[in-house]
Amino acid sequence: MRASSTGLIALCVIASLIGCRDVHRRPANVPSSAVWVDNTFIDCSVDAQSNTNRCTIYGDRLGEILADGLFALNNLHVAVGTPELRYTAYGHGTIYLEDAKMLVHVAPGKRDPSRERITRTLETLAMKGSSGAIDCGRGEVQSKIVSACSLQAFQEKRAFYFSHYEPGTESFHYKGVAASETGDAYEVDYSSIGLANRVELPKGWELLDDNHTEVIPCHRPVIFHRTYGGWLVCRSFPME
């Protein structure tokens, strides 16, 4: 009888330990509806108006928001129904579901950290050797106004930066330019799904934010061009 009781206790302990694998401490700001998977908490619902899924991904240790906004099925660009929201992993702007389905981040929400990330990078680049930098716009201002601000600052040898939003079907981008008082300038590109993990980057190029942000130095002397959308770039594009 004693041996039987001991064995039963051992089985209970083992079962308890196995069960602990599925239990994870939930930070205070993570809602109870969020599901823990792959070192993250994922919370998605169906947005009927846009026919996409509105999702927020939290870090499982501190509860920081890793991504927020609209996600859609990668091949059909539509929402996944609530019964199908069975998560298996998250990475590079993609929520992986059972049955090999993937939800890709197609539009940022107000709490998404992407704009803050590219702004931080642009400010850092503009402040190299500079006492301050002019914020010429972050996407809400027309390209003509942003370009005029940037060109005037550059002619006056004042540091500046700007960024603008570019939507896509399976991802989104923030693109921008930063220049310092010393005349150095950079193009910066933030991609929601991440950029190619190149083995060798051209001299001076950088990949930051787990390969989401690419920094490209402009050749000197810096000559700005306008894209067809009116945004300034330092690589050779046709002028409008």
C-alpha positions in Angstrom: 0.0 0.0 0.0 2.9 2.3 0.9 4.6 1.6 -2.4 1.4 2.2 -4.3 0.9 5.6 -2.5 4.5 6.6 -3.2 4.1 5.8 -6.9 0.9 7.8 -7.1 2.6 10.8 -5.5 5.5 10.6 -7.9 3.0 10.5 -10.9 1.2 13.5 -9.5 4.5 15.4 -9.2 5.5 14.5 -12.7 2.1 15.6 -14.0 2.4 18.8 -12.1 5.8 19.6 -13.6 4.6 18.8 -17.1 1.6 21.1 -16.6 3.9 23.9 -15.5 5.3 24.1 -19.0 2.0 25.5 -20.2 1.8 28.1 -17.5 3.7 31.4 -17.8 3.6 34.5 -15.6 1.5 37.2 -17.3 2.8 40.8 -17.0 0.2 43.2 -15.5 -0.4 45.0 -18.8 -1.1 41.9 -20.9 -4.8 41.1 -21.2 -6.2 37.8 -20.2 -7.3 37.1 -23.8 -3.7 37.0 -24.9 -2.2 33.5 -25.5 1.3 32.7 -24.5 3.4 31.1 -27.3 7.0 31.2 -28.5 8.1 33.7 -25.7 5.3 36.1 -26.6 1.7 36.8 -25.7 -0.5 37.1 -28.8 -4.0 38.7 -28.7 -6.0 38.8 -32.0 -9.6 39.5 -32.9 -11.4 39.8 -36.2 -11.9 43.3 -37.6 -15.0 43.0 -39.8 -14.7 46.5 -41.3 -11.3 45.8 -42.9 -11.6 42.0 -43.1 -8.3 41.6 -41.3 -7.2 40.6 -37.8 -6.4 43.2 -35.3 -3.5 41.9 -33.2 -1.2 42.9 -30.5 2.0 40.9 -29.6 3.6 41.4 -26.2 7.0 40.3 -24.8 6.4 37.6 -22.3 8.9 39.0 -19.7 8.1 42.7 -19.5 4.9 42.9 -21.4 6.3 45.4 -23.9 4.4 45.7 -27.2 6.4 44.1 -30.0 3.8 44.7 -32.7 0.3 46.1 -33.0 -2.1 46.7 -35.8 -3.8 44.9 -38.7 -2.7 41.4 -39.8 -4.0 39.4 -42.8 -3.6 36.0 -44.3 -0.4 36.2 -46.3 -1.8 34.7 -49.6 -5.4 35.9 -49.5 -5.1 39.2 -47.6 -8.2 38.5 -45.6 -9.0 37.8 -41.9 -8.7 34.4 -40.2 -11.8 33.4 -38.3 -11.7 33.2 -34.5 -11.7 29.3 -34.4 -8.6 29.3 -36.7 -6.6 31.6 -34.4 -4.4 28.8 -33.0 -0.9 30.3 -32.7 2.3 28.4 -33.0 5.0 31.1 -33.2 5.8 34.8 -33.9 8.7 36.4 -35.7 9.6 39.2 -38.2 6.1 40.7 -38.3 4.5 37.3 -38.9 2.1 35.3 -36.7 2.4 31.6 -37.5 -0.8 29.5 -37.1 -1.6 25.8 -37.2 -2.1 24.2 -40.7 0.9 26.3 -42.0 -1.1 29.5 -42.2 0.5 32.9 -41.6 -0.8 36.3 -40.6 1.4 39.1 -41.9 1.5 42.6 -40.4 -0.1 44.9 -43.1 -0.7 48.1 -41.2 0.6 49.5 -37.9 -1.7 50.4 -35.0 -1.3 53.5 -32.7 0.7 51.4 -30.2 3.0 49.8 -32.8 6.7 50.6 -32.0 7.8 50.9 -35.7 7.6 54.6 -36.0 9.4 55.1 -32.7 12.2 52.8 -33.9 12.9 54.6 -37.1 12.5 58.0 -35.5 15.1 57.0 -32.8 17.5 55.9 -35.6 17.0 59.1 -37.6 17.5 61.3 -34.6 20.7 59.4 -33.6 22.1 59.8 -37.2 21.2 63.5 -37.4 22.7 64.3 -34.1 26.2 63.0 -35.0 28.4 66.0 -34.5 25.3 68.2 -34.1 23.9 70.1 -31.2 20.3 69.7 -32.4 18.2 68.4 -35.3 15.1 69.7 -37.1 12.2 67.3 -37.3 10.9 68.1 -40.8 8.0 65.7 -40.6 6.9 62.1 -39.8 4.4 61.3 -42.5 1.5 63.5 -41.6 2.9 66.4 -43.6 2.9 66.6 -47.4 6.1 65.6 -49.2 6.4 69.1 -50.7 6.5 70.7 -47.3 8.9 68.1 -45.9 11.2 68.4 -48.9 11.3 72.2 -48.6 12.2 72.0 -44.9 14.9 69.4 -45.5 16.6 71.2 -48.4 16.6 74.5 -46.5 18.1 72.9 -43.5 20.7 71.1 -45.6 21.7 74.3 -47.4 22.1 76.1 -44.1 24.2 73.1 -42.8 21.7 72.4 -40.1 20.9 68.8 -38.9 17.5 67.5 -39.9 15.5 64.3 -40.4 12.1 63.2 -41.7 10.2 59.9 -42.3 7.1 58.9 -44.2 4.8 55.8 -44.3 4.6 53.4 -47.2 1.8 50.8 -47.1 2.0 47.4 -48.8 0.0 44.3 -49.4 2.0 42.0 -47.2 4.1 44.4 -45.2 4.6 48.1 -44.6 7.6 50.5 -44.5 8.7 53.7 -42.9 11.3 55.5 -45.0 13.3 58.5 -44.1 16.4 60.6 -44.4 18.7 62.1 -41.8 21.6 64.6 -42.2 24.0 66.0 -39.7 25.6 69.5 -39.4 28.9 67.9 -40.8 27.2 67.2 -44.1 26.8 63.4 -43.6 23.4 62.1 -44.8 21.7 58.7 -44.6 18.6 56.9 -46.0 16.8 54.8 -43.5 14.2 52.0 -44.3 12.1 50.2 -41.7 10.3 47.0 -42.8 7.6 45.4 -40.8 8.7 41.9 -42.0 12.4 42.5 -41.8 15.0 43.0 -44.5 17.2 40.4 -46.1 19.9 39.1 -43.7 22.8 39.7 -46.0 26.1 38.0 -45.2 28.1 41.0 -46.4 26.7 44.5 -46.5 28.2 47.3 -48.6 30.7 49.5 -46.8 29.0 51.7 -44.2 25.6 50.1 -44.5 23.9 48.8 -41.3 21.1 46.5 -40.3 19.5 47.3 -36.9 16.4 46.3 -34.9 16.8 42.6 -35.6 17.1 43.3 -39.3 14.0 45.5 -39.5 15.9 48.8 -40.0 18.4 49.4 -42.8 20.8 52.4 -42.8 22.4 53.5 -46.1 25.0 56.3 -46.1 24.8 58.9 -48.9 27.8 59.4 -51.1 29.6 62.7 -50.7 29.1 65.3 -51.9 25.4 64.6 -51.1 23.0 65.3 -53.9 19.3 64.8 -53.1 16.7 63.7 -55.7 12.9 63.4 -55.5 11.0 60.2 -56.1 7.8 60.2 -58.0 6.0 60.6 -54.7 8.0 63.8 -54.0 10.2 62.4 -51.2 13.9 63.2 -51.0 16.4 60.4 -51.4 20.2 60.6 -51.9 20.4 57.7 -54.4 19.9 58.3 -58.1 16.2 58.5 -58.8 14.4 60.5 -61.5 13.3 64.0 -60.5 9.6 64.9 -60.9 
